[in-house]
Amino acid sequence: MLRIASIILSLLALLVPAGNAAAAPRERTSTVAQRELVNLTVYNAGTALVHDRRRVYLDEGANRIAWRDVSAVMDPTSALLDSLGPMGGVSVTEQNFDYDLFNPSALLDKYIGRDVIVVHDPRFAGERETRERARVLSTSGGIVLQYRDRIETDLRGHIAFPVSSSNFRDRPTLVLNMQSGRAGPHILDLSYLTGGLSWRADYVGLLTSDERRLQLTGLITLSNNSGTGYDNARLQLVAGNVNIIQPQALRTIANVTARAAGNLVQADTFQQENYFEYHLYTLTRPTTVLDKQTKQISLLSARDVPVHKTLELRGSQSYYRNEDADLGDRLPVGVYVTFQNRGGDLGIPLPAGIVRLYQNDSHNLSQLLGTDQIGHTPRNESVRLHLGDSFDVTARKRQTNFEEHDCWDDSAYEITISNAKEIPQDVLVVESIPGTWQILTESLPHTKSSSSTATWTVDVPADSHTVLTYTARSSWC
């Protein structure tokens, strides 16, 4: 009898899991209340690197942590968990990104093939409310319910769901299964790439009345549509063309209308440093970046920046290969403003962005002069802005002669520049000439401003006009 009892006990031992090691670990939730640091590094390409550092208690052995409040558009394949501090010994065995949030549609989808309680509306079920069990067969194009004796597609009431699932998340959550060598509090740093965060530089300039100096303010415009906010974040911005391959989930982020811009902060809050082949701008204080928010932070403030304004009539290479007598009447003469990114309060790398220039009118009210887009501009380089076209200075261009040869073309032009202003104006006539070229005849001297460009400076008296004539030979043999 003792031998039989021993065999039975041995068989029972094989059927019962040995200890707690085989049992699934209890899920713990990590929230932003446990956050010790969050760092945002935002790139020009609409991608950001998030470092979310939290203090989390772990058991020895298997653990399951629901890491809440991650970005809703994170790239889970980029997630990396590091254990900091003396505890160490933490490794991730599995991770799941739950971004199907708690809403009626997602709830119905999760109950396909499961039973729910249908509460029938009294208006359709008689004088009192009735309840009936049904199975959700489908939610595609509408709900399909299977009752004990029928199948219906028309829901005349509402559904009560049994509370039995831990898969429902009201916020984006990364669920981490991990092994820990020691029990106790750990400092865990979760880093991942995400879409939905973007930044750009915006510049606002005020031109003096004599059009010789500029007061320039640089602003960083940061937008957050990532589905979560970042309180007291350490903010870093990378300027440069960083090659980033984005998965489809990040490329299809919906554009969401942003909230009003946040408060503007004083300048000198960013520290700039060279970083690889890019430039890194670090905000010297923490900032809160809310979801669905656009905020602006001051990047620079420069006064008395010398500027140079030019009026330019720019041509086209196509003129010199075809016979076309009339090339245009009242051709626009462009207005350009140029300054050097050096000296004074400038001389820092300027990230790409939009520049808006203003000038005060006779009532001391600022009026917009024009806008332009600049690329990433290193220090000591020039910034050139095309603000628009002159109203009072116009041009007419016509071809007066065209001779076609086997290896070259000779073409002659007459350009009449008119000035309706009460003061004289200098106009640059910039012609891009194809092939190997030379100016055969000209009424005013030109300069060879580049290998393919001839430039004339034409002085146009007040309320008058000046005529420039020249003949160019363009060779290709």
C-alpha distance (Angstrom), angle and dihedral (degrees) to the residues before:
residue distance angle dihedral
M1 . . .
L2 3.79 . .
R3 3.81 90.0 .
I4 3.84 91.9 51.4
A5 3.82 91.1 48.1
S6 3.80 90.4 50.7
I7 3.81 91.8 51.8
I8 3.82 91.2 49.4
L9 3.81 91.6 50.2
S10 3.83 90.2 49.4
L11 3.79 91.9 51.9
L12 3.80 91.4 48.4
A13 3.82 89.7 51.1
L14 3.80 90.0 56.1
L15 3.79 91.5 52.7
V16 3.81 95.9 49.0
P17 3.87 118.3 74.3
A18 3.78 110.9 -110.1
G19 3.77 109.5 -112.5
N20 3.79 127.4 -48.9
A21 3.80 93.9 -53.4
A22 3.80 92.4 87.9
A23 3.82 94.4 43.9
A24 3.79 118.0 97.8
P25 3.83 110.6 -102.9
R26 3.76 118.8 -109.2
E27 3.81 112.0 -102.8
R28 3.80 114.7 -115.5
T29 3.79 121.9 -163.6
S30 3.80 121.7 -133.6
T31 3.81 115.2 -160.3
V32 3.78 135.8 179.5
A33 3.81 87.8 -94.4
Q34 3.82 86.0 76.4
R35 3.79 92.7 48.7
E36 3.79 115.8 120.4
L37 3.80 99.0 175.3
V38 3.79 139.5 1.4
N39 3.80 121.7 -168.3
L40 3.82 123.6 -169.3
T41 3.79 120.0 -163.1
V42 3.80 106.7 -175.1
Y43 3.80 123.1 -165.8
N44 3.81 130.0 -156.7
A45 3.80 91.7 -113.7
G46 3.82 94.3 70.3
T47 3.80 93.3 -98.2
A48 3.80 128.3 117.1
L49 3.79 136.4 -168.6
V50 3.82 112.2 -137.4
H51 3.81 124.1 -159.5
D52 3.82 108.8 -168.0
R53 3.81 111.0 -176.1
R54 3.81 119.3 -169.6
R55 3.80 141.0 167.8
V56 3.82 106.9 -121.7
Y57 3.80 130.0 176.5
L58 3.81 113.5 -131.4
D59 3.78 132.4 -172.9
E60 3.75 121.5 -133.9
G61 3.79 107.9 -92.3
A62 3.81 123.4 5.3
N63 3.82 120.4 19.8
R64 3.79 135.2 175.0
I65 3.81 117.1 -157.0
A66 3.82 124.5 -174.3
W67 3.83 100.7 -151.9
R68 3.80 102.6 -158.7
D69 3.82 130.8 -162.3
V70 3.78 98.5 35.1
S71 3.79 118.7 147.7
A72 3.80 113.8 -72.2
V73 3.81 89.8 -137.7
M74 3.78 99.0 42.1
D75 3.78 121.1 142.2
P76 3.83 100.1 -120.6
T77 3.81 91.1 -166.4
S78 3.81 88.4 66.5
A79 3.83 95.7 52.3
L80 3.80 115.3 123.4
L81 3.81 125.5 -179.2
D82 3.80 120.0 -156.7
S83 3.80 125.9 -174.5
L84 3.79 111.4 -141.2
G85 3.76 129.9 -165.5
P86 3.82 131.4 29.6
M87 3.81 96.7 -50.1
G88 3.81 96.7 71.1
G89 3.78 121.9 143.4
V90 3.84 97.4 107.6
S91 3.79 123.0 138.3
V92 3.81 130.6 174.6
T93 3.80 115.5 -128.4
E94 3.83 98.9 176.5
Q95 3.77 138.8 -1.3
N96 3.81 133.0 -167.4
F97 3.79 126.7 -168.5
D98 3.81 110.8 -145.2
Y99 3.79 107.8 -164.9
D100 3.82 98.2 145.7
L101 3.80 93.0 104.2
F102 3.78 129.6 -151.8
N103 3.83 105.8 -82.4
P104 3.83 134.6 127.9
S105 3.79 95.2 -98.1
A106 3.82 94.4 47.8
L107 3.80 90.3 44.9
L108 3.81 92.2 54.4
D109 3.79 91.7 47.5
K110 3.80 91.4 53.5
Y111 3.83 90.6 53.6
I112 3.81 96.4 54.2
G113 3.81 105.8 131.6
R114 3.80 92.1 16.4
D115 3.80 133.3 99.8
V116 3.81 124.1 -103.8
I117 3.81 134.4 176.1
V118 3.81 114.7 -108.8
V119 3.80 112.3 -152.9
H120 3.82 106.5 -155.8
D121 3.79 118.1 -142.5
P122 3.85 110.6 -112.6
R123 3.80 89.7 -131.6
F124 3.81 88.9 67.6
A125 3.81 100.7 27.8
G126 3.78 101.6 49.6
E127 3.78 129.4 -98.5
R128 3.78 97.9 -32.9
E129 3.77 138.0 46.6
T130 3.80 115.3 -97.7
R131 3.79 131.1 -164.6
E132 3.78 127.6 -151.1
R133 3.79 133.8 177.6
A134 3.82 116.7 -121.9
R135 3.79 137.9 167.2
V136 3.83 121.0 -124.0
L137 3.81 106.2 -125.9
S138 3.79 100.6 172.1
T139 3.83 143.6 -10.1
S140 3.81 97.6 -169.4
G141 3.80 108.0 122.8
G142 3.81 90.8 -11.3
I143 3.76 138.9 -18.7
V144 3.83 122.9 -63.2
L145 3.83 115.9 -163.2
Q146 3.80 127.8 -170.3
Y147 3.80 114.2 -151.9
R148 3.80 125.5 -173.4
D149 3.81 92.8 -90.9
R150 3.84 105.7 17.7
I151 3.80 149.1 18.0
E152 3.82 119.5 -119.7
T153 3.78 135.2 -175.7
D154 3.81 99.4 -173.4
L155 3.80 114.8 83.3
R156 3.79 110.5 -155.9
G157 3.76 99.2 -179.5
H158 3.79 135.6 9.2
I159 3.78 138.1 -68.5
A160 3.80 128.5 -114.0
F161 3.81 112.4 -155.3
P162 3.80 122.5 -151.0
V163 3.80 110.7 -119.8
S164 3.76 101.7 -122.8
S165 3.78 110.1 115.7
S166 3.81 130.7 87.2
N167 3.81 92.2 -171.0
F168 3.80 94.9 87.1
R169 3.80 114.2 103.1
D170 3.77 125.2 -174.4
R171 3.81 90.5 -165.0
P172 3.82 133.7 32.4
T173 3.80 106.0 -80.2
L174 3.79 134.7 -174.5
V175 3.81 109.4 -151.6
L176 3.81 111.5 -152.7
N177 3.80 125.1 -164.7
M178 3.78 108.2 -162.8
Q179 3.76 145.3 162.6
S180 3.78 121.5 -128.5
G181 3.78 125.8 -163.8
R182 3.78 93.0 -154.1
A183 3.79 137.7 29.8
G184 3.77 119.8 -122.3
P185 3.82 141.4 64.9
H186 3.80 115.7 -29.8
I187 3.80 131.3 -169.3
L188 3.81 104.1 -131.3
D189 3.80 123.9 -172.6
L190 3.81 114.8 -158.4
S191 3.80 114.0 -167.1
Y192 3.79 126.2 -177.1
L193 3.79 143.1 153.6
T194 3.77 119.1 -112.1
G195 3.76 141.6 177.1
G196 3.77 124.2 -139.0
L197 3.82 95.7 69.7
S198 3.77 119.5 95.1
W199 3.77 139.7 156.0
R200 3.75 139.5 -168.0
A201 3.77 137.8 178.7
D202 3.80 120.3 -111.7
Y203 3.78 122.0 -169.3
V204 3.80 127.8 -161.1
G205 3.81 120.2 -167.4
L206 3.81 132.0 -173.6
L207 3.81 113.4 -154.4
T208 3.79 118.7 -149.4
S209 3.80 119.6 -119.3
D210 3.82 91.9 -106.6
E211 3.85 88.7 53.3
R212 3.80 91.9 -128.8
R213 3.80 103.9 104.8
L214 3.77 137.8 40.4
Q215 3.78 136.6 -155.5
L216 3.80 105.8 -148.8
T217 3.80 128.5 -166.3
G218 3.80 122.1 -173.5
L219 3.81 120.2 -154.7
I220 3.78 131.7 -171.4
T221 3.81 111.5 -140.4
L222 3.81 111.3 -158.6
S223 3.83 122.6 -172.4
N224 3.80 125.9 -168.0
N225 3.81 120.2 -163.4
S226 3.81 95.8 145.8
G227 3.80 96.3 116.1
T228 3.79 96.7 -110.0
G229 3.79 139.1 63.2
Y230 3.79 130.0 -123.7
D231 3.82 116.0 -142.9
N232 3.81 119.7 -154.1
A233 3.79 91.5 -7.5
R234 3.77 126.2 -180.0
L235 3.80 102.3 -125.7
Q236 3.80 126.2 -150.7
L237 3.80 127.6 173.8
V238 3.80 126.5 -160.2
A239 3.81 117.6 -151.9
G240 3.78 116.4 -162.9
N241 3.78 140.9 69.1
V242 3.81 100.7 -70.5
N243 3.79 113.1 -177.4
I244 3.81 107.1 -127.6
I245 3.80 124.0 174.6
Q246 3.79 106.3 -152.6
P247 3.81 124.4 -159.8
Q248 3.78 117.6 -124.5
A249 3.80 92.4 -100.0
L250 3.79 90.3 63.2
R251 3.79 95.2 43.8
T252 3.79 93.9 57.4
I253 3.80 99.8 54.4
A254 3.79 110.8 145.3
N255 3.79 118.0 -121.6
V256 3.78 108.1 -115.0
T257 3.78 124.0 -164.8
A258 3.81 107.7 -108.2
R259 3.74 127.4 -133.9
A260 3.76 122.7 -111.4
A261 3.79 116.2 -63.9
G262 3.78 117.6 -90.1
N263 3.76 126.4 -118.9
L264 3.78 118.6 -61.0
V265 3.79 115.4 -115.3
Q266 3.80 127.9 -147.1
A267 3.79 119.5 -94.8
D268 3.82 125.2 -99.1
T269 3.81 91.8 54.8
F270 3.82 94.9 116.9
Q271 3.78 125.8 73.3
Q272 3.79 113.9 -154.0
E273 3.79 124.7 -151.6
N274 3.78 136.9 169.5
Y275 3.79 109.6 -105.9
F276 3.82 119.4 -175.7
E277 3.84 103.2 -57.6
Y278 3.81 92.2 -27.2
H279 3.79 139.2 66.6
L280 3.79 123.5 -110.2
Y281 3.81 121.9 -152.7
T282 3.81 116.1 -164.7
L283 3.78 122.0 -167.3
T284 3.80 107.9 -131.3
R285 3.80 94.3 -142.9
P286 3.82 134.6 42.4
T287 3.79 118.4 -95.1
T288 3.79 133.8 -169.9
V289 3.80 116.4 -126.2
L290 3.80 110.9 -165.7
D291 3.78 124.1 -157.8
K292 3.83 114.0 -96.8
Q293 3.80 89.9 18.4
T294 3.78 135.5 129.4
K295 3.79 115.7 -162.2
Q296 3.79 134.6 176.3
I297 3.80 127.4 -144.1
S298 3.79 124.7 -173.1
L299 3.81 114.9 -108.2
L300 3.80 102.8 176.8
S301 3.78 143.7 -11.4
A302 3.81 119.0 -157.2
R303 3.81 127.0 177.6
D304 3.80 132.1 -162.9
V305 3.79 95.4 16.0
P306 3.84 108.1 175.3
V307 3.81 111.9 -123.2
H308 3.77 135.1 -175.2
K309 3.80 122.0 -148.2
T310 3.80 121.2 -156.1
L311 3.80 135.6 -179.3
E312 3.79 110.8 -143.5
L313 3.79 136.1 -172.5
R314 3.79 106.8 -162.4
G315 3.80 123.9 -164.6
S316 3.79 137.0 -158.9
Q317 3.80 134.0 -116.2
S318 3.79 90.9 -130.7
Y319 3.81 90.3 73.2
Y320 3.78 91.9 70.5
R321 3.81 99.2 55.4
N322 3.80 99.7 48.1
E323 3.76 140.3 54.0
D324 3.82 109.2 -117.6
A325 3.79 118.4 149.2
D326 3.82 101.5 -166.0
L327 3.81 113.2 44.8
G328 3.78 97.1 173.7
D329 3.77 146.6 -49.6
R330 3.83 120.5 -128.9
L331 3.76 92.2 10.7
P332 3.83 112.1 -170.0
V333 3.78 117.9 -102.6
G334 3.81 108.6 -149.1
V335 3.81 124.1 -131.6
Y336 3.81 115.0 -138.1
V337 3.80 132.3 -178.4
T338 3.81 120.5 -164.0
F339 3.81 131.9 -173.2
Q340 3.79 135.7 167.5
N341 3.79 121.7 -113.7
R342 3.78 93.7 -133.9
G343 3.78 141.7 91.5
G344 3.78 131.6 20.7
D345 3.78 113.1 32.3
L346 3.80 92.6 -19.1
G347 3.78 128.2 69.2
I348 3.82 96.4 101.7
P349 3.82 125.7 114.0
L350 3.80 106.9 -86.0
P351 3.82 114.3 -144.7
A352 3.80 117.3 -135.5
G353 3.78 115.2 -87.6
I354 3.78 149.0 117.5
V355 3.80 120.7 -60.2
R356 3.81 119.2 -154.4
L357 3.79 118.2 -168.6
Y358 3.81 124.8 -160.0
Q359 3.79 136.3 -179.7
N360 3.80 130.8 -165.1
D361 3.80 116.9 -112.4
S362 3.83 127.9 -145.4
H363 3.82 89.2 -77.1
N364 3.82 91.1 53.7
L365 3.80 91.1 -110.7
S366 3.80 117.4 136.4
Q367 3.80 115.9 -118.6
L368 3.80 127.1 -168.6
L369 3.82 114.5 -104.7
G370 3.79 96.7 -177.6
T371 3.79 145.6 -68.1
D372 3.77 135.4 -116.4
Q373 3.80 139.7 175.9
I374 3.79 120.7 -117.5
G375 3.77 128.0 -165.2
H376 3.79 126.5 -135.7
T377 3.79 103.3 -56.1
P378 3.82 121.2 -161.4
R379 3.78 119.3 -145.5
N380 3.81 117.5 -81.7
E381 3.81 90.7 27.2
S382 3.80 123.9 116.9
V383 3.81 125.2 -107.3
R384 3.79 114.5 -146.5
L385 3.80 121.0 -169.0
H386 3.80 128.1 -167.9
L387 3.80 103.8 -152.2
G388 3.80 101.0 175.7
D389 3.81 139.9 -79.8
S390 3.79 130.3 -52.1
F391 3.80 116.4 -103.7
D392 3.84 97.0 -156.5
V393 3.80 101.5 34.1
T394 3.81 114.8 68.9
A395 3.78 137.5 156.7
R396 3.78 142.1 -144.6
K397 3.78 121.8 -155.3
R398 3.77 129.0 -170.1
Q399 3.78 135.0 169.3
T400 3.81 110.2 -122.9
N401 3.81 98.8 -176.4
F402 3.81 139.8 8.0
E403 3.82 126.5 -172.5
E404 3.78 120.4 -178.2
H405 3.82 120.6 -155.6
D406 3.80 135.3 172.7
C407 3.78 95.1 -97.6
W408 3.79 104.8 14.8
D409 3.79 146.0 24.8
D410 3.77 126.6 -140.0
S411 3.80 115.6 -153.7
A412 3.80 129.2 176.3
Y413 3.81 126.3 -156.8
E414 3.75 141.0 -167.9
I415 3.78 117.1 -157.3
T416 3.81 119.5 -172.7
I417 3.81 115.3 -165.1
S418 3.82 116.8 -165.5
N419 3.81 125.6 -160.5
A420 3.81 119.3 -163.4
K421 3.81 92.8 176.1
E422 3.81 123.4 108.0
I423 3.81 91.0 -123.9
P424 3.82 130.3 57.2
Q425 3.79 118.3 -95.6
D426 3.78 133.1 -153.7
V427 3.80 113.2 -142.1
L428 3.79 125.1 -168.2
V429 3.80 113.5 -142.1
V430 3.81 105.2 -157.6
E431 3.80 116.4 -170.1
S432 3.79 124.1 -175.7
I433 3.81 106.5 -153.0
P434 3.82 120.7 -166.4
G435 3.81 127.4 -131.5
T436 3.77 123.4 0.7
W437 3.78 104.1 -24.5
Q438 3.77 143.7 -176.6
I439 3.79 135.7 178.8
L440 3.79 108.9 -119.6
T441 3.81 99.2 -175.8
E442 3.82 133.8 2.5
S443 3.81 139.3 170.7
L444 3.83 92.4 -144.4
P445 3.82 128.3 30.8
H446 3.80 118.0 -100.1
T447 3.78 132.6 -154.1
K448 3.79 124.7 -138.7
S449 3.80 96.4 -123.8
S450 3.82 92.6 176.2
S451 3.79 139.1 -6.3
S452 3.81 90.2 -84.6
T453 3.82 102.1 26.2
A454 3.79 134.5 83.5
T455 3.82 117.7 -169.3
W456 3.80 128.7 -164.6
T457 3.81 124.1 -168.8
V458 3.80 106.6 -144.8
D459 3.82 119.6 -165.9
V460 3.81 109.0 -150.1
P461 3.84 116.3 -167.6
A462 3.79 121.6 -133.2
D463 3.80 114.3 -78.1
S464 3.79 91.0 -1.2
H465 3.78 142.7 82.8
T466 3.81 140.9 -118.1
V467 3.81 127.8 -148.5
L468 3.80 121.9 -143.5
T469 3.79 118.9 -166.9
Y470 3.78 128.4 -178.0
T471 3.81 143.0 153.9
A472 3.80 120.2 -138.9
R473 3.78 129.6 -166.2
S474 3.80 117.2 -151.9
S475 3.84 115.9 -166.9
W476 3.78 129.4 -172.1
C477 3.84 104.2 171.1
